[in-house]
Amino acid sequence: MIILAALAAGCLAAPLAGAVGGVAVGKSALGTELAAYMGGLYGAIAGGVAVVATIVVLSLT
């Protein structure tokens, strides 16, 4: 149950963090909306893989 909660929390937090980071980095070059969309997309991709990999590693130990 805790594993599913961690997976859900990580997969929900990753796009939000990516969007915030995208706006912080690319606001002036891309505009706020596009930077948020791109950050959310790449944050979800990278964060989702990181969450799943972490859960697998912790399950093996």
Buried (B, 14 or more C-beta within 10 A) or exposed (E): EEEEEBBEEBBEBBBBBBBBBBBEEBBEEBEEEBBBBBBBBBBBEEBBEEBEEEBEEEEEE
